[in-house]
Amino acid sequence: MADWLAWWARDIFTMDTERLRVVLNYGLPAAIYLLAGHLIAGRVRRL
């Protein structure tokens, strides 16, 4: 599921350390989706 959600950010960062590469390539999209979800929930709550 992570690959499907992070298709647009796959392999943006190429690091030597596998852990750092995974954190950046999957953590960045996760943070963006979290922020977008928070903003959308705030807008819906106002309705």
Secondary structure, DSSP 8 states (H G I E B T S, - for coil): -HHHHTGGGTTSS--SSHHHHHHHHHHHHHHHHHHHHHHHHHHHHH-
